[in-house]
Amino acid sequence: MDYTSLRIEEMITRKLDVAFASEERPGLDDAIELAVLEFEKVEEIKPLLEVIFNSCQDTDEVLTEWSKILNDYAKVA
């Protein structure tokens, strides 16, 4: 993993931590935008990432599930 990818993952992690800490979920939209940064057609995947967030209990679980989905999406996109 290169330095830029690592920094993006750190930013996503911080934004997800903030989103879990509040009912208003600040930072969730930013985290989703950062997660799909490398893809061109993202409108179809964004709602799925939000559903995954809603079904998870913590940031680590979200990151794991998002990673699975985005890796699969990269194969077909």
The first five atom37 places (N, CA, C, CB, O) and aatype in JSON, in Angstrom:
{
  "aatype": [12, 3, 18, 16, 15, 10, 1, 9, 6, 6, 12, 9, 16, 1, 11, 10, 3, 19, 0, 13, 0, 15, 6, 6, 1, 14, 7, 10, 3, 3, 0, 9, 6, 10, 0, 19, 10, 6, 13, 6, 11, 19, 6, 6, 9, 11, 14, 10, 10, 6, 19, 9, 13, 2, 15, 4, 5, 3, 16, 3, 6, 19, 10, 16, 6, 17, 15, 11, 9, 10, 2, 3, 18, 0, 11, 19, 0],
  "atom_mask": [
    [1, 1, 1, 1, 1],
    [1, 1, 1, 1, 1],
    [1, 1, 1, 1, 1],
    [1, 1, 1, 1, 1],
    [1, 1, 1, 1, 1],
    [1, 1, 1, 1, 1],
    [1, 1, 1, 1, 1],
    [1, 1, 1, 1, 1],
    [1, 1, 1, 1, 1],
    [1, 1, 1, 1, 1],
    [1, 1, 1, 1, 1],
    [1, 1, 1, 1, 1],
    [1, 1, 1, 1, 1],
    [1, 1, 1, 1, 1],
    [1, 1, 1, 1, 1],
    [1, 1, 1, 1, 1],
    [1, 1, 1, 1, 1],
    [1, 1, 1, 1, 1],
    [1, 1, 1, 1, 1],
    [1, 1, 1, 1, 1],
    [1, 1, 1, 1, 1],
    [1, 1, 1, 1, 1],
    [1, 1, 1, 1, 1],
    [1, 1, 1, 1, 1],
    [1, 1, 1, 1, 1],
    [1, 1, 1, 1, 1],
    [1, 1, 1, 0, 1],
    [1, 1, 1, 1, 1],
    [1, 1, 1, 1, 1],
    [1, 1, 1, 1, 1],
    [1, 1, 1, 1, 1],
    [1, 1, 1, 1, 1],
    [1, 1, 1, 1, 1],
    [1, 1, 1, 1, 1],
    [1, 1, 1, 1, 1],
    [1, 1, 1, 1, 1],
    [1, 1, 1, 1, 1],
    [1, 1, 1, 1, 1],
    [1, 1, 1, 1, 1],
    [1, 1, 1, 1, 1],
    [1, 1, 1, 1, 1],
    [1, 1, 1, 1, 1],
    [1, 1, 1, 1, 1],
    [1, 1, 1, 1, 1],
    [1, 1, 1, 1, 1],
    [1, 1, 1, 1, 1],
    [1, 1, 1, 1, 1],
    [1, 1, 1, 1, 1],
    [1, 1, 1, 1, 1],
    [1, 1, 1, 1, 1],
    [1, 1, 1, 1, 1],
    [1, 1, 1, 1, 1],
    [1, 1, 1, 1, 1],
    [1, 1, 1, 1, 1],
    [1, 1, 1, 1, 1],
    [1, 1, 1, 1, 1],
    [1, 1, 1, 1, 1],
    [1, 1, 1, 1, 1],
    [1, 1, 1, 1, 1],
    [1, 1, 1, 1, 1],
    [1, 1, 1, 1, 1],
    [1, 1, 1, 1, 1],
    [1, 1, 1, 1, 1],
    [1, 1, 1, 1, 1],
    [1, 1, 1, 1, 1],
    [1, 1, 1, 1, 1],
    [1, 1, 1, 1, 1],
    [1, 1, 1, 1, 1],
    [1, 1, 1, 1, 1],
    [1, 1, 1, 1, 1],
    [1, 1, 1, 1, 1],
    [1, 1, 1, 1, 1],
    [1, 1, 1, 1, 1],
    [1, 1, 1, 1, 1],
    [1, 1, 1, 1, 1],
    [1, 1, 1, 1, 1],
    [1, 1, 1, 1, 1]
  ],
  "atom_positions": [
    [[0.86, -1.17, 0.0], [0.0, 0.0, 0.0], [0.9, 1.23, 0.0], [-0.98, 0.0, 1.23], [1.82, 1.33, 0.81]],
    [[0.64, 2.16, -0.9], [1.47, 3.34, -0.97], [1.05, 4.38, 0.08], [1.41, 3.95, -2.37], [0.02, 4.24, 0.73]],
    [[1.86, 5.4, 0.21], [1.64, 6.42, 1.24], [0.29, 7.11, 1.07], [2.77, 7.45, 1.2], [-0.41, 7.35, 2.05]],
    [[-0.07, 7.45, -0.17], [-1.34, 8.14, -0.41], [-2.52, 7.27, -0.02], [-1.46, 8.54, -1.89], [-3.46, 7.75, 0.61]],
    [[-2.48, 6.0, -0.37], [-3.56, 5.08, 0.0], [-3.68, 4.95, 1.51], [-3.32, 3.7, -0.63], [-4.78, 4.9, 2.06]],
    [[-2.55, 4.91, 2.17], [-2.55, 4.81, 3.63], [-3.16, 6.06, 4.26], [-1.11, 4.62, 4.15], [-3.94, 5.96, 5.2]],
    [[-2.82, 7.22, 3.74], [-3.38, 8.48, 4.26], [-4.89, 8.53, 4.03], [-2.69, 9.7, 3.57], [-5.63, 8.97, 4.91]],
    [[-5.34, 8.1, 2.87], [-6.78, 8.09, 2.58], [-7.49, 7.15, 3.54], [-7.06, 7.67, 1.11], [-8.56, 7.48, 4.07]],
    [[-6.92, 5.97, 3.79], [-7.52, 5.03, 4.72], [-7.58, 5.63, 6.13], [-6.74, 3.71, 4.74], [-8.57, 5.44, 6.84]],
    [[-6.55, 6.34, 6.53], [-6.56, 7.0, 7.84], [-7.66, 8.06, 7.93], [-5.19, 7.64, 8.12], [-8.33, 8.18, 8.95]],
    [[-7.85, 8.82, 6.84], [-8.9, 9.84, 6.83], [-10.28, 9.18, 6.89], [-8.79, 10.73, 5.57], [-11.16, 9.65, 7.61]],
    [[-10.46, 8.1, 6.16], [-11.73, 7.38, 6.19], [-12.0, 6.87, 7.6], [-11.72, 6.2, 5.18], [-13.11, 7.0, 8.11]],
    [[-10.99, 6.31, 8.22], [-11.13, 5.79, 9.58], [-11.55, 6.88, 10.55], [-9.81, 5.16, 10.05], [-12.46, 6.68, 11.35]],
    [[-10.9, 8.03, 10.48], [-11.27, 9.15, 11.38], [-12.7, 9.61, 11.13], [-10.3, 10.35, 11.18], [-13.44, 9.86, 12.08]],
    [[-13.09, 9.7, 9.88], [-14.45, 10.16, 9.57], [-15.5, 9.14, 10.02], [-14.59, 10.42, 8.06], [-16.57, 9.53, 10.49]],
    [[-15.2, 7.86, 9.89], [-16.12, 6.83, 10.37], [-16.22, 6.84, 11.89], [-15.68, 5.45, 9.89], [-17.3, 6.66, 12.44]],
    [[-15.1, 7.07, 12.57], [-15.13, 7.17, 14.03], [-16.05, 8.3, 14.47], [-13.71, 7.41, 14.58], [-16.83, 8.14, 15.41]],
    [[-15.97, 9.43, 13.8], [-16.83, 10.58, 14.11], [-18.28, 10.23, 13.8], [-16.39, 11.83, 13.3], [-19.17, 10.57, 14.58]],
    [[-18.53, 9.56, 12.68], [-19.9, 9.2, 12.3], [-20.53, 8.26, 13.33], [-19.91, 8.55, 10.91], [-21.72, 8.38, 13.64]],
    [[-19.75, 7.33, 13.86], [-20.27, 6.41, 14.87], [-20.53, 7.11, 16.21], [-19.3, 5.25, 15.08], [-21.35, 6.66, 17.0]],
    [[-19.82, 8.2, 16.45], [-19.93, 8.89, 17.74], [-21.16, 9.8, 17.83], [-18.7, 9.71, 17.98], [-21.47, 10.3, 18.92]],
    [[-21.87, 10.01, 16.73], [-22.98, 10.96, 16.74], [-24.17, 10.41, 15.96], [-22.54, 12.3, 16.15], [-24.01, 9.72, 14.96]],
    [[-25.35, 10.72, 16.44], [-26.59, 10.32, 15.75], [-26.71, 10.95, 14.36], [-27.82, 10.7, 16.59], [-27.3, 10.36, 13.46]],
    [[-26.14, 12.15, 14.2], [-26.25, 12.85, 12.91], [-25.3, 12.28, 11.85], [-25.95, 14.34, 13.11], [-25.41, 12.61, 10.67]],
    [[-24.38, 11.43, 12.28], [-23.42, 10.76, 11.41], [-22.57, 11.73, 10.57], [-24.14, 9.81, 10.49], [-22.42, 11.54, 9.36]],
    [[-22.03, 12.77, 11.22], [-21.17, 13.67, 10.43], [-19.95, 12.92, 9.93], [-20.73, 14.9, 11.28], [-19.4, 12.08, 10.63]],
    [[-19.55, 13.23, 8.73], [-18.37, 12.59, 8.18], [-18.64, 11.36, 7.35], [0.0, 0.0, 0.0], [-17.77, 10.9, 6.61]],
    [[-19.85, 10.79, 7.46], [-20.14, 9.57, 6.7], [-20.09, 9.81, 5.2], [-21.51, 9.02, 7.09], [-19.49, 9.02, 4.47]],
    [[-20.69, 10.88, 4.74], [-20.67, 11.18, 3.3], [-19.23, 11.38, 2.81], [-21.51, 12.43, 2.99], [-18.87, 10.93, 1.72]],
    [[-18.42, 12.07, 3.61], [-17.02, 12.27, 3.24], [-16.27, 10.94, 3.2], [-16.34, 13.22, 4.23], [-15.46, 10.71, 2.29]],
    [[-16.53, 10.08, 4.17], [-15.87, 8.77, 4.2], [-16.23, 7.96, 2.95], [-16.26, 8.0, 5.48], [-15.38, 7.3, 2.36]],
    [[-17.5, 8.01, 2.57], [-17.94, 7.28, 1.37], [-17.27, 7.86, 0.13], [-19.48, 7.34, 1.23], [-16.8, 7.11, -0.73]],
    [[-17.22, 9.19, 0.03], [-16.56, 9.82, -1.12], [-15.09, 9.41, -1.21], [-16.66, 11.35, -1.01], [-14.6, 9.12, -2.3]],
    [[-14.41, 9.38, -0.09], [-13.01, 8.96, -0.08], [-12.87, 7.48, -0.45], [-12.39, 9.23, 1.29], [-11.92, 7.1, -1.14]],
    [[-13.79, 6.66, 0.0], [-13.72, 5.22, -0.27], [-13.86, 4.91, -1.75], [-14.79, 4.5, 0.52], [-13.29, 3.93, -2.24]],
    [[-14.62, 5.71, -2.47], [-14.85, 5.44, -3.89], [-14.03, 6.34, -4.81], [-16.33, 5.61, -4.22], [-14.28, 6.42, -6.01]],
    [[-13.06, 7.01, -4.25], [-12.25, 7.98, -4.98], [-11.61, 7.42, -6.24], [-11.17, 8.51, -4.08], [-11.51, 8.13, -7.24]],
    [[-11.2, 6.18, -6.22], [-10.49, 5.61, -7.37], [-11.41, 5.11, -8.49], [-9.62, 4.47, -6.89], [-10.94, 4.71, -9.55]],
    [[-12.72, 5.14, -8.26], [-13.66, 4.63, -9.25], [-14.3, 5.77, -10.03], [-14.73, 3.77, -8.58], [-14.45, 6.88, -9.52]],
    [[-14.69, 5.48, -11.28], [-15.32, 6.49, -12.12], [-16.84, 6.53, -11.89], [-15.01, 6.21, -13.59], [-17.39, 7.6, -11.66]],
    [[-17.49, 5.4, -11.96], [-18.94, 5.34, -11.8], [-19.25, 4.89, -10.38], [-19.6, 4.36, -12.84], [-19.14, 3.71, -10.05]],
    [[-19.63, 5.85, -9.54], [-19.76, 5.55, -8.11], [-21.18, 5.67, -7.57], [-18.87, 6.45, -7.34], [-21.44, 5.25, -6.45]],
    [[-22.07, 6.23, -8.34], [-23.42, 6.48, -7.81], [-24.14, 5.19, -7.42], [-24.24, 7.22, -8.84], [-24.98, 5.21, -6.53]],
    [[-23.83, 4.09, -8.07], [-24.49, 2.83, -7.75], [-23.9, 2.16, -6.51], [-24.4, 1.89, -8.92], [-24.58, 1.37, -5.85]],
    [[-22.67, 2.46, -6.18], [-22.03, 1.8, -5.04], [-22.21, 2.59, -3.74], [-20.55, 1.61, -5.32], [-22.2, 2.0, -2.66]],
    [[-22.38, 3.89, -3.82], [-22.51, 4.73, -2.61], [-23.64, 4.29, -1.7], [-22.71, 6.17, -3.01], [-23.43, 4.17, -0.49]],
    [[-24.86, 4.04, -2.22], [-25.94, 3.61, -1.32], [-25.62, 2.29, -0.62], [-27.24, 3.47, -2.1], [-26.0, 2.09, 0.53]],
    [[-24.94, 1.4, -1.3], [-24.56, 0.12, -0.71], [-23.59, 0.33, 0.47], [-23.93, -0.8, -1.77], [-23.71, -0.33, 1.5]],
    [[-22.65, 1.24, 0.3], [-21.71, 1.53, 1.38], [-22.44, 2.12, 2.6], [-20.62, 2.51, 0.9], [-22.07, 1.83, 3.74]],
    [[-23.45, 2.93, 2.35], [-24.22, 3.48, 3.47], [-25.01, 2.38, 4.18], [-25.17, 4.57, 2.97], [-25.09, 2.38, 5.41]],
    [[-25.59, 1.46, 3.44], [-26.31, 0.33, 4.04], [-25.36, -0.51, 4.89], [-26.97, -0.55, 2.94], [-25.7, -0.92, 6.0]],
    [[-24.17, -0.74, 4.37], [-23.18, -1.5, 5.13], [-22.84, -0.77, 6.42], [-21.9, -1.73, 4.29], [-22.78, -1.38, 7.48]],
    [[-22.61, 0.54, 6.34], [-22.33, 1.32, 7.55], [-23.44, 1.13, 8.57], [-22.17, 2.82, 7.21], [-23.17, 0.9, 9.75]],
    [[-24.69, 1.24, 8.12], [-25.83, 1.12, 9.03], [-25.94, -0.25, 9.68], [-27.11, 1.43, 8.29], [-26.52, -0.38, 10.76]],
    [[-25.39, -1.26, 9.04], [-25.51, -2.62, 9.59], [-24.32, -3.02, 10.46], [-25.66, -3.61, 8.45], [-24.33, -4.09, 11.08]],
    [[-23.3, -2.19, 10.51], [-22.09, -2.52, 11.26], [-22.1, -1.88, 12.65], [-20.86, -2.07, 10.5], [-22.82, -0.91, 12.91]],
    [[-21.3, -2.46, 13.53], [-21.24, -1.99, 14.92], [-20.09, -1.03, 15.2], [-21.13, -3.16, 15.83], [-20.15, -0.28, 16.17]],
    [[-19.04, -1.05, 14.36], [-17.9, -0.18, 14.63], [-17.1, 0.07, 13.35], [-16.98, -0.79, 15.71], [-17.37, -0.53, 12.31]],
    [[-16.14, 0.95, 13.45], [-15.34, 1.36, 12.3], [-14.59, 0.2, 11.68], [-14.37, 2.45, 12.71], [-14.56, 0.07, 10.45]],
    [[-13.98, -0.65, 12.49], [-13.23, -1.78, 11.94], [-14.11, -2.7, 11.11], [-12.58, -2.58, 13.07], [-13.7, -3.17, 10.05]],
    [[-15.32, -2.94, 11.58], [-16.24, -3.79, 10.82], [-16.62, -3.13, 9.5], [-17.51, -4.08, 11.65], [-16.69, -3.8, 8.47]],
    [[-16.88, -1.82, 9.52], [-17.21, -1.1, 8.29], [-16.05, -1.2, 7.3], [-17.54, 0.39, 8.6], [-16.25, -1.51, 6.13]],
    [[-14.84, -0.93, 7.78], [-13.69, -0.98, 6.88], [-13.51, -2.36, 6.26], [-12.43, -0.59, 7.64], [-13.18, -2.47, 5.07]],
    [[-13.71, -3.39, 7.04], [-13.59, -4.75, 6.52], [-14.64, -5.03, 5.45], [-13.72, -5.77, 7.66], [-14.32, -5.54, 4.38]],
    [[-15.88, -4.68, 5.74], [-16.97, -4.94, 4.78], [-16.85, -4.06, 3.54], [-18.33, -4.72, 5.45], [-17.06, -4.54, 2.43]],
    [[-16.5, -2.78, 3.72], [-16.31, -1.9, 2.57], [-15.19, -2.44, 1.69], [-15.99, -0.46, 3.02], [-15.3, -2.41, 0.47]],
    [[-14.12, -2.92, 2.3], [-13.0, -3.44, 1.54], [-13.43, -4.62, 0.66], [-11.87, -3.87, 2.48], [-13.05, -4.7, -0.51]],
    [[-14.21, -5.52, 1.23], [-14.7, -6.66, 0.45], [-15.52, -6.2, -0.75], [-15.55, -7.59, 1.34], [-15.29, -6.65, -1.88]],
    [[-16.46, -5.31, -0.5], [-17.35, -4.82, -1.56], [-16.56, -4.06, -2.63], [-18.44, -3.92, -0.97], [-16.76, -4.28, -3.83]],
    [[-15.67, -3.18, -2.21], [-14.93, -2.38, -3.16], [-13.94, -3.22, -3.96], [-14.19, -1.26, -2.45], [-13.68, -2.93, -5.13]],
    [[-13.38, -4.25, -3.36], [-12.5, -5.15, -4.12], [-13.29, -5.89, -5.19], [-11.8, -6.16, -3.17], [-12.82, -6.03, -6.32]],
    [[-14.47, -6.36, -4.85], [-15.33, -7.02, -5.84], [-15.76, -6.03, -6.92], [-16.58, -7.62, -5.15], [-15.78, -6.37, -8.11]],
    [[-16.11, -4.81, -6.5], [-16.54, -3.79, -7.45], [-15.41, -3.45, -8.44], [-17.0, -2.53, -6.71], [-15.66, -3.25, -9.62]],
    [[-14.2, -3.39, -7.94], [-13.04, -3.08, -8.8], [-12.85, -4.14, -9.88], [-11.76, -2.97, -7.96], [-12.38, -3.83, -10.98]],
    [[-13.2, -5.38, -9.57], [-13.06, -6.46, -10.54], [-14.04, -6.34, -11.7], [-13.25, -7.8, -9.87], [-13.74, -6.76, -12.82]],
    [[-15.21, -5.76, -11.44], [-16.23, -5.69, -12.48], [-16.38, -4.3, -13.08], [-17.55, -6.13, -11.93], [-17.01, -4.14, -14.12]],
    [[-15.81, -3.29, -12.44], [-15.96, -1.92, -12.92], [-15.02, -1.61, -14.07], [-15.72, -0.93, -11.8], [-15.03, -0.5, -14.6]]
  ]
}
